[in-house]
């Protein structure tokens, strides 16, 4: 997983599994049930697989980021660094409101 979210809490919109090496469809079907994460693949493998999935579980991550942003913006944490470089405080307000609207939209469409 490249994002810190639980894919069991969402729906998969699209998925793709790519296999490399000599294997039968029976082996593929059996191994699809036994998935695991391997951070560093060992050398010399004759077969390998890659799974890519687009899941709605990513909204957990967006919600967490939105909450963290709101908490930091309320305290104006690190804001002086950005305003010192020419950004306006209103830009952060617009971003926060956009995140809020996105969260509300995801709750409404979840039904």
C-alpha positions in Angstrom: 0.0 0.0 0.0 1.3 3.4 -0.9 -1.3 5.2 1.2 -2.1 4.8 4.9 -5.6 3.6 4.5 -7.4 0.2 5.0 -8.7 -1.0 1.6 -11.3 -3.2 3.4 -13.2 0.1 4.4 -13.9 1.1 0.8 -15.0 -0.2 -2.6 -12.7 -1.1 -5.4 -13.5 0.9 -8.5 -10.9 -0.8 -10.7 -8.1 -3.3 -10.2 -5.4 -4.8 -12.3 -3.1 -7.8 -11.5 0.0 -8.3 -13.7 2.0 -11.5 -13.5 5.5 -12.3 -14.8 7.0 -15.7 -15.3 5.7 -19.1 -16.2 2.6 -20.0 -14.3 -0.8 -21.6 -14.8 -4.1 -20.0 -14.3 -4.7 -22.4 -11.4 -1.6 -21.1 -9.6 -2.8 -17.5 -10.2 -6.2 -18.2 -8.8 -4.7 -19.9 -5.7 -2.2 -17.1 -5.1 -4.9 -14.3 -5.5 -6.4 -15.6 -2.2 -3.0 -15.4 -0.4 -1.8 -11.8 -0.8 0.9 -10.2 1.3 3.1 -7.1 1.3 6.8 -7.5 0.5 8.7 -4.3 1.1 11.9 -5.5 -0.6 11.5 -8.4 -3.0 14.2 -11.1 -2.9 16.6 -11.6 -5.8 16.3 -14.3 -8.3 12.6 -14.8 -8.4 11.3 -16.6 -11.5 7.8 -15.3 -11.0 6.3 -12.1 -9.6 3.0 -10.2 -9.5 1.9 -6.6 -9.2 -1.5 -5.5 -8.0 -2.8 -2.0 -8.7 -6.2 -1.0 -7.2 -8.3 2.2 -7.2 -10.3 2.1 -3.9 -12.7 4.6 -2.2 -10.8 3.9 1.0 -8.5 6.8 0.2 -11.1 9.1 1.6 -9.9 8.1 5.1 -6.6 9.6 4.3 -8.1 12.8 2.9 -10.3 13.1 6.0 -7.3 12.7 8.3 -5.3 15.3 6.3 -8.2 17.7 6.4 -8.5 17.4 10.2 -4.8 17.9 10.7 -4.9 20.9 8.3 -7.8 22.5 10.2 -6.2 22.0 13.6 -2.9 23.5 12.5 -4.6 26.4 10.6 -6.6 27.3 13.7 -3.4 27.7 15.7 -1.8 29.4 12.7 1.1 26.9 13.0 3.8 27.5 10.3 1.6 30.2 8.6 4.3 32.8 9.0 6.6 30.8 6.7 4.2 30.9 3.9 3.0 34.5 4.3 6.6 35.6 4.5 7.1 34.1 1.0 4.2 36.0 -0.5 1.1 33.7 0.1 -2.0 35.3 1.5 -3.9 33.8 4.5 -7.0 33.8 2.4 -5.5 31.1 0.2 -5.4 28.7 3.2 -9.0 29.5 4.1 -10.1 28.6 0.5 -8.2 25.3 0.7 -9.7 24.5 4.0 -13.2 25.3 2.7 -12.5 23.1 -0.4 -11.5 20.2 1.8 -14.7 20.7 3.9 -16.8 20.6 0.8 -15.1 17.5 -0.5 -15.7 15.7 2.8 -19.4 16.7 2.8 -19.8 15.6 -0.8 -18.3 12.2 0.0 -20.7 11.7 3.0 -23.7 12.6 0.8 -22.7 10.4 -2.1 -21.9 7.4 0.2 -25.7 6.5 0.5 
